[in-house]
């Protein structure tokens, strides 16, 4: 397998849905999503070909569209099973100390709870670990790389990337594959996942299986989902319903960047007809008065070199956001209350230190971050609603759990 250049370097609109329609009924919501092009009309044969039909490990929740699945990597139960083992196996790192699951813990919605990630060699990543909730629907991957548009491409970065080192497998490819070949259980799992191959244990298949497993990390059973899709009219408390109204209000404008079925405008699916590779500068930094971000976190600008892309990052899904602290691309905001205060202020003022500057006045800040007024009670309501996006089934699903963990 040839490692593309993108793996050797550091990775640097969904229509608004009103709360009235969301709360009305499941049928009304599905109708709105369909009108926005979010619910594709896919035939049963197409779904079966993609591996998302009946009995598939990729379970599509009620009200969700079918995810995109590459033609050359359809979902199968055997491939997902293999990918689960590989995801949690420290033998994929060069020094045998870290797995994908080390930075993506199931109980934290596949984040790690750290400010920024730490690789297998102890090197600190400049970014907060991205959550993998509903990664199958991401338009792009990592925080700020428009080039990474598939899980298959993205997975190459943590495995082979050289700066910063995560798993550090570059230069150790044969050694790592030999570790897997020496395990009889892996020989059987690879053969089951790729029965057409004489020697199934290779990097193409490792990457394909990992991508397949990650595609099965689908979240759609939160209290919000049970309420909106008509399964449980009491699933949201009065406070959470008030918070939902605030979230979808034009006063706060949260839904403009975090809208749609996946609570991020940067989502695609099998029937997508628009470009959802969207990024925003939220006024988190302004170190030079002209909108500059810290040198190790320049956003999309680090990839494109376009000055207009300075500080622009992808809006992540808010599903399970209550368990994924700290927040922002660099983990620099500790709590959801602090996040609400940040957006209420329309950016962040840093009064001293190397990153001093007033992000509120950045000329590059998105017009979707103007600031808003909010009372303490309203802030508590909004945070309560965000908590109602937590899918406890996802956080405990044994199909996604670490197979190497002690019972």
NORHUNOR-V101161 format. One record per pair of residues at least 24 apart in sequence whose ideal C-beta (glycine too) atoms are under 10 Angstrom apart, sorted by sequence separation. I is the first residue (numbers start at 0). J is the second residue. If there is no record, write none. Layout:
<<I	J> <I	J>>
This chain:
<<13	37> <38	62> <40	64> <41	65> <49	73> <50	74> <55	79> <56	80> <95	119> <96	120> <97	121> <104	128> <108	132> <129	153> <176	200> <255	279> <285	309> <286	310> <344	368> <345	369> <346	370> <37	62> <38	63> <39	64> <40	65> <48	73> <49	74> <50	75> <94	119> <96	121> <103	128> <108	133> <109	134> <176	201> <256	281> <278	303> <284	309> <285	310> <329	354> <342	367> <345	370> <37	63> <38	64> <39	65> <47	73> <50	76> <56	82> <92	118> <93	119> <94	120> <102	128> <103	129> <105	131> <176	202> <179	205> <284	310> <342	368> <344	370> <345	371> <37	64> <38	65> <56	83> <92	119> <93	120> <101	128> <102	129> <103	130> <175	202> <280	307> <283	310> <341	368> <342	369> <343	370> <344	371> <36	64> <39	67> <50	78> <91	119> <92	120> <103	131> <176	204> <280	308> <282	310> <342	370> <343	371> <50	79> <102	131> <128	157> <172	201> <173	202> <176	205> <280	309> <281	310> <283	312> <341	370> <342	371> <343	372> <32	62> <89	119> <172	202> <175	205> <278	308> <280	310> <281	311> <298	328> <343	373> <32	63> <33	64> <100	131> <103	134> <279	310> <280	311> <281	312> <296	327> <342	373> <29	61> <32	64> <99	131> <278	310> <279	311> <280	312> <296	328> <339	371> <29	62> <124	157> <172	205> <227	260> <278	311> <279	312> <281	314> <296	329> <340	373> <28	62> <29	63> <168	202> <277	311> <278	312> <279	313> <295	329> <339	373> <343	377> <278	313> <279	314> <296	331> <343	378> <25	61> <26	62> <124	160> <224	260> <277	313> <278	314> <292	328> <293	329> <25	62> <126	163> <128	165> <168	205> <276	313> <277	314> <292	329> <119	157> <124	162> <125	163> <275	313> <293	331> <339	377> <340	378> <343	381> <118	157> <124	163> <223	262> <336	375> <339	378> <342	381> <122	162> <123	163> <124	164> <339	379> <116	157> <122	163> <124	165> <219	260> <118	160> <122	164> <219	261> <336	378> <339	381> <120	163> <121	164> <122	165> <159	202> <218	261> <335	378> <336	379> <338	381> <339	382> <120	164> <158	202> <217	261> <283	327> <338	382> <86	131> <118	163> <119	164> <120	165> <122	167> <283	328> <284	329> <336	381> <117	163> <118	164> <119	165> <120	166> <281	327> <283	329> <335	381> <336	382> <339	385> <116	163> <118	165> <119	166> <120	167> <155	202> <158	205> <159	206> <281	328> <284	331> <335	382> <338	385> <115	163> <117	165> <118	166> <119	167> <158	206> <265	313> <266	314> <283	331> <310	358> <334	382> <335	383> <116	165> <118	167> <119	168> <264	313> <265	314> <283	332> <263	313> <264	314> <265	315> <266	316> <335	385> <154	205> <155	206> <158	209> <263	314> <265	316> <310	361> <314	365> <335	386> <151	203> <154	206> <157	209> <262	314> <263	315> <309	361> <311	363> <153	206> <154	207> <262	315> <263	316> <309	362> <310	363> <314	367> <103	157> <152	206> <154	208> <155	209> <261	315> <262	316> <263	317> <309	363> <310	364> <311	365> <99	154> <102	157> <151	206> <154	209> <261	316> <262	317> <263	318> <308	363> <310	365> <150	206> <151	207> <153	209> <154	210> <258	314> <260	316> <261	317> <262	318> <307	363> <150	207> <153	210> <256	313> <257	314> <259	316> <261	318> <262	319> <306	363> <99	157> <151	209> <152	210> <256	314> <257	315> <260	318> <262	320> <283	341> <296	354> <99	158> <150	209> <151	210> <154	213> <255	314> <256	315> <257	316> <258	317> <282	341> <294	353> <97	157> <150	210> <151	211> <153	213> <257	317> <281	341> <282	342> <293	353> <74	135> <149	210> <150	211> <256	317> <257	318> <281	342> <285	346> <293	354> <321	382> <150	212> <282	344> <284	346> <285	347> <292	354> <320	382> <321	383> <102	165> <150	213> <254	317> <257	320> <282	345> <283	346> <284	347> <285	348> <286	349> <291	354> <300	363> <321	384> <101	165> <102	166> <150	214> <253	317> <281	345> <282	346> <283	347> <285	349> <292	356> <321	385> <322	386> <92	157> <93	158> <101	166> <281	346> <282	347> <284	349> <291	356> <298	363> <320	385> <321	386> <91	157> <92	158> <99	165> <280	346> <281	347> <282	348> <283	349> <286	352> <290	356> <292	358> <319	385> <320	386> <321	387> <322	388> <323	389> <66	133> <68	135> <91	158> <97	164> <99	166> <286	353> <289	356> <317	384> <318	385> <319	386> <321	388> <322	389> <66	134> <67	135> <86	154> <97	165> <98	166> <286	354> <288	356> <290	358> <317	385> <320	388> <321	389> <322	390> <66	135> <67	136> <85	154> <97	166> <285	354> <286	355> <287	356> <288	357> <292	361> <319	388> <320	389> <322	391> <63	133> <65	135> <66	136> <67	137> <94	164> <96	166> <97	167> <284	354> <285	355> <286	356> <290	360> <291	361> <318	388> <319	389> <65	136> <66	137> <67	138> <93	164> <96	167> <246	317> <283	354> <284	355> <285	356> <290	361> <292	363> <317	388> <318	389> <319	390> <322	393> <63	135> <64	136> <82	154> <92	164> <94	166> <284	356> <285	357> <286	358> <288	360> <289	361> <290	362> <291	363> <316	388> <318	390> <319	391> <322	394> <60	133> <63	136> <92	165> <93	166> <94	167> <140	213> <283	356> <284	357> <285	358> <288	361> <289	362> <290	363> <92	166> <93	167> <282	356> <284	358> <285	359> <287	361> <288	362> <289	363> <290	364> <319	393> <91	166> <92	167> <93	168> <135	210> <282	357> <283	358> <285	360> <286	361> <318	393> <319	394> <59	135> <91	167> <92	168> <93	169> <134	210> <135	211> <137	213> <282	358> <285	361> <72	149> <89	166> <91	168> <93	170> <94	171> <281	358> <282	359> <284	361> <285	362> <57	135> <72	150> <93	171> <135	213> <136	214> <280	358> <282	360> <283	361> <285	363> <72	151> <92	171> <93	172> <95	174> <134	213> <135	214> <282	361> <284	363> <285	364> <69	149> <71	151> <91	171> <95	175> <134	214> <135	215> <281	361> <67	148> <69	150> <93	174> <131	212> <133	214> <134	215> <135	216> <136	217> <280	361> <282	363> <283	364> <67	149> <68	150> <69	151> <93	175> <131	213> <134	216> <135	217> <280	362> <282	364> <67	150> <92	175> <95	178> <131	214> <133	216> <134	217> <280	363> <281	364> <282	365> <51	135> <90	174> <91	175> <132	216> <133	217> <279	363> <280	364> <281	365> <90	175> <131	216> <132	217> <133	218> <279	364> <280	365> <283	368> <130	216> <132	218> <133	219> <253	339> <256	342> <279	365> <281	367> <282	368> <88	175> <91	178> <131	218> <132	219> <278	365> <279	366> <281	368> <282	369> <90	178> <91	179> <130	218> <251	339> <279	367> <280	368> <282	370> <90	179> <253	342> <279	368> <88	178> <252	342> <88	179> <90	181> <251	342> <90	182> <251	343> <85	179> <88	182> <223	317> <224	318> <245	339> <84	179> <90	185> <223	318> <88	185> <221	318> <84	182> <218	316> <221	319> <219	318> <84	184> <85	185> <218	318> <221	321> <84	185> <217	318> <218	319> <85	188> <264	367> <81	185> <84	188> <85	189> <109	213> <83	188> <81	187> <82	188> <81	188> <109	216> <80	188> <81	189> <108	216> <81	190> <109	218> <256	365> <78	188> <81	191> <82	192> <99	209> <103	213> <108	218> <255	365> <77	188> <78	189> <80	191> <81	192> <105	216> <255	366> <256	367> <77	189> <80	192> <81	193> <255	367> <256	368> <77	190> <78	191> <79	192> <99	212> <103	216> <255	368> <10	124> <11	125> <77	191> <78	192> <91	205> <99	213> <252	366> <253	367> <9	124> <11	126> <76	191> <77	192> <78	193> <252	367> <9	125> <10	126> <75	191> <76	192> <77	193> <252	368> <9	126> <75	192> <77	194> <252	369> <75	193> <81	199> <91	209> <252	370> <253	371> <10	129> <75	194> <85	204> <148	267> <252	371> <85	205> <251	371> <85	206> <250	371> <251	372> <82	204> <86	208> <249	371> <250	372> <251	373> <81	204> <82	205> <85	208> <86	209> <136	259> <248	371> <250	373> <262	385> <81	205> <82	206> <84	208> <85	209> <136	260> <137	261> <13	138> <82	207> <83	208> <84	209> <87	212> <136	261> <138	263> <78	204> <81	207> <82	208> <83	209> <86	212> <135	261> <137	263> <138	264> <139	265> <245	371> <251	377> <262	388> <81	208> <82	209> <85	212> <86	213> <133	260> <136	263> <138	265> <250	377> <80	208> <81	209> <82	210> <83	211> <84	212> <133	261> <137	265> <138	266> <139	267> <148	276> <245	373> <253	381> <257	385> <78	207> <79	208> <82	211> <83	212> <132	261> <133	262> <136	265> <137	266> <138	267> <145	274> <147	276> <10	140> <11	141> <78	208> <81	211> <82	212> <83	213> <86	216> <132	262> <133	263> <136	266> <137	267> <138	268> <146	276> <251	381> <10	141> <11	142> <72	203> <77	208> <78	209> <80	211> <81	212> <82	213> <135	266> <136	267> <145	276> <253	384> <257	388> <9	141> <10	142> <11	143> <71	203> <72	204> <78	210> <79	211> <80	212> <82	214> <83	215> <135	267> <136	268> <144	276> <145	277> <163	295> <245	377> <253	385> <10	143> <11	144> <75	208> <78	211> <79	212> <82	215> <133	266> <135	268> <136	269> <138	271> <145	278> <244	377> <245	378> <248	381> <10	144> <11	145> <72	206> <73	207> <77	211> <78	212> <79	213> <144	278> <246	380> <9	144> <11	146> <72	207> <76	211> <79	214> <80	215> <136	271> <138	273> <143	278> <241	376> <242	377> <245	380> <246	381> <8	144> <10	146> <71	207> <72	208> <74	210> <75	211> <78	214> <79	215> <138	274> <139	275> <142	278> <241	377> <242	378> <244	380> <245	381> <10	147> <74	211> <78	215> <138	275> <139	276> <242	379> <243	380> <244	381> <247	384> <69	207> <72	210> <73	211> <74	212> <137	275> <138	276> <139	277> <238	376> <241	379> <242	380> <243	381> <246	384> <5	144> <72	211> <76	215> <136	275> <137	276> <138	277> <139	278> <241	380> <242	381> <245	384> <246	385> <74	214> <240	380> <241	381> <242	382> <243	383> <244	384> <5	146> <6	147> <69	210> <74	215> <238	379> <239	380> <242	383> <243	384> <5	147> <68	210> <69	211> <72	214> <238	380> <239	381> <241	383> <242	384> <243	385> <246	388> <3	146> <10	153> <68	211> <237	380> <238	381> <239	382> <240	383> <241	384> <242	385> <236	380> <238	382> <239	383> <240	384> <242	386> <243	387> <10	155> <69	214> <238	383> <239	384> <242	387> <243	388> <6	152> <10	156> <68	214> <237	383> <238	384> <239	385> <5	152> <6	153> <9	156> <10	157> <67	214> <236	383> <239	386> <240	387> <5	153> <6	154> <7	155> <8	156> <66	214> <235	383> <236	384> <238	386> <239	387> <3	152> <6	155> <7	156> <235	384> <238	387> <239	388> <5	155> <6	156> <10	160> <236	386> <5	156> <6	157> <9	160> <66	217> <236	387> <3	155> <6	158> <7	159> <8	160> <9	161> <235	387> <2	155> <3	156> <6	159> <7	160> <8	161> <9	162> <10	163> <143	296> <146	299> <234	387> <5	159> <6	160> <7	161> <8	162> <9	163> <57	211> <63	217> <142	296> <143	297> <144	298> <145	299> <0	155> <5	160> <6	161> <7	162> <56	211> <57	212> <63	218> <143	298> <144	299> <147	302> <2	158> <3	159> <56	212> <63	219> <142	298> <143	299> <146	302> <2	159> <57	214> <58	215> <60	217> <62	219> <142	299> <143	300> <144	301> <145	302> <146	303> <2	160> <56	214> <57	215> <59	217> <60	218> <61	219> <143	301> <144	302> <145	303> <0	159> <55	214> <56	215> <57	216> <58	217> <60	219> <61	220> <143	302> <144	303> <55	215> <57	217> <59	219> <60	220> <139	299> <143	303> <50	211> <56	217> <58	219> <60	221> <63	224> <141	302> <223	384> <226	387> <6	168> <7	169> <58	220> <62	224> <222	384> <223	385> <225	387> <6	169> <51	214> <61	224> <145	308> <223	386> <224	387> <50	214> <60	224> <61	225> <222	386> <223	387> <224	388> <50	215> <62	227> <63	228> <143	308> <221	386> <222	387> <223	388> <225	390> <2	168> <61	227> <62	228> <145	311> <221	387> <222	388> <223	389> <224	390> <2	169> <61	228> <62	229> <143	310> <221	388> <222	389> <223	390> <2	170> <60	228> <61	229> <125	293> <143	311> <145	313> <221	389> <222	390> <61	230> <125	294> <126	295> <142	311> <143	312> <144	313> <220	389> <221	390> <222	391> <2	172> <125	295> <126	296> <142	312> <143	313> <218	388> <220	390> <221	391> <124	295> <125	296> <141	312> <142	313> <218	389> <219	390> <220	391> <221	392> <0	172> <123	295> <125	297> <141	313> <218	390> <220	392> <221	393> <140	313> <142	315> <217	390> <219	392> <220	393> <139	313> <218	392> <219	393> <138	313> <218	393> <0	176> <137	313> <217	393> <218	394> <220	396> <216	393> <137	315> <218	396> <137	316> <217	396> <115	295> <136	316> <216	396> <115	296> <215	396> <133	315> <134	316> <216	398> <217	399> <132	315> <133	316> <215	398> <216	399> <129	313> <132	316> <215	399> <130	315> <131	316> <132	317> <133	318> <142	327> <143	328> <126	312> <129	315> <130	316> <132	318> <133	319> <142	328> <212	398> <213	399> <129	316> <130	317> <132	319> <141	328> <142	329> <212	399> <127	315> <130	318> <132	320> <130	319> <130	320> <132	322> <132	323> <130	322> <130	323> <129	323> <64	259> <128	323> <64	260> <127	323> <63	260> <64	261> <127	324> <29	227> <62	260> <63	261> <127	325> <25	224> <28	227> <29	228> <127	326> <129	328> <2	202> <6	206> <25	225> <27	227> <28	228> <29	229> <60	260> <66	266> <67	267> <127	327> <0	201> <1	202> <25	226> <28	229> <66	267> <67	268> <68	269> <126	327> <127	328> <0	202> <21	223> <25	227> <26	228> <27	229> <64	266> <66	268> <67	269> <126	328> <127	329> <128	330> <0	203> <24	227> <25	228> <26	229> <64	267> <65	268> <66	269> <67	270> <125	328> <126	329> <127	330> <0	204> <22	226> <23	227> <24	228> <25	229> <64	268> <65	269> <67	271> <125	329> <126	330> <127	331> <0	205> <21	226> <22	227> <24	229> <25	230> <63	268> <64	269> <65	270> <110	315> <124	329> <125	330> <127	332> <0	206> <21	227> <23	229> <64	270> <20	227> <21	228> <64	271> <24	232> <108	316> <18	227> <59	268> <110	319> <22	232> <59	269> <108	318> <109	319> <110	320> <112	322> <114	324> <115	325> <16	227> <108	319> <112	323> <114	325> <107	319> <108	320> <110	322> <111	323> <112	324> <113	325> <22	235> <108	321> <109	322> <110	323> <112	325> <114	327> <115	328> <108	322> <109	323> <110	324> <115	329> <116	330> <107	322> <108	323> <110	325> <114	329> <115	330> <106	322> <107	323> <114	330> <115	331> <107	324> <113	330> <114	331> <22	240> <51	269> <104	322> <112	330> <114	332> <111	330> <114	333> <49	269> <110	330> <22	243> <18	240> <21	243> <22	244> <37	259> <38	260> <21	244> <35	258> <37	260> <46	269> <35	259> <37	261> <45	269> <18	243> <19	244> <21	246> <22	247> <35	260> <18	244> <21	247> <17	244> <18	245> <20	247> <32	259> <41	268> <18	246> <19	247> <32	260> <41	269> <18	247> <37	266> <39	268> <40	269> <41	270> <17	247> <18	248> <37	267> <38	268> <39	269> <40	270> <16	247> <17	248> <29	260> <37	268> <38	269> <39	270> <15	247> <17	249> <28	260> <36	268> <38	270> <39	271> <21	254> <37	270> <39	272> <15	249> <36	270> <37	271> <36	271> <18	254> <36	272> <15	252> <17	254> <33	270> <36	273> <16	254> <35	273> <15	254> <14	254> <15	255> <13	254> <13	255> <16	258> <12	255> <13	256> <15	258> <16	259> <12	256> <13	257> <14	258> <15	259> <16	260> <13	258> <14	259> <12	258> <13	259> <12	259> <13	260> <13	261> <13	262> <15	264> <13	263> <14	264> <13	264> <12	264> <13	265> <12	265> <13	266> <13	267> <132	388> <133	390> <13	271> <132	390> <14	273> <13	273> <133	393> <12	273> <132	393> <12	274> <13	275> <132	394> <12	275> <13	277> <12	277> <131	399> <108	388> <108	389> <108	390> <11	295> <109	393> <11	296> <106	391> <108	393> <109	394> <9	295> <11	297> <108	394> <11	298> <106	393> <107	394> <11	299> <105	393> <106	394> <11	300> <105	394> <106	395> <11	301> <104	394> <105	395> <109	399> <10	301> <11	302> <105	396> <9	301> <10	302> <11	303> <105	397> <8	301> <9	302> <8	302> <105	399> <106	400> <105	400> <105	401> <5	302> <11	308> <104	401> <100	399> <105	404> <100	400> <11	312> <100	401> <98	401> <100	403> <100	404> <98	403> <87	399> <86	399> <87	400> <88	401> <87	401> <88	402> <89	403> <83	398> <86	401> <87	402> <88	403> <83	399> <86	402> <87	403> <83	400> <84	401> <87	404> <80	398> <83	401> <84	402> <79	398> <83	402> <84	403> <79	399> <76	398> <80	402> <60	390> <58	396> <58	398> <56	398> <56	399>>
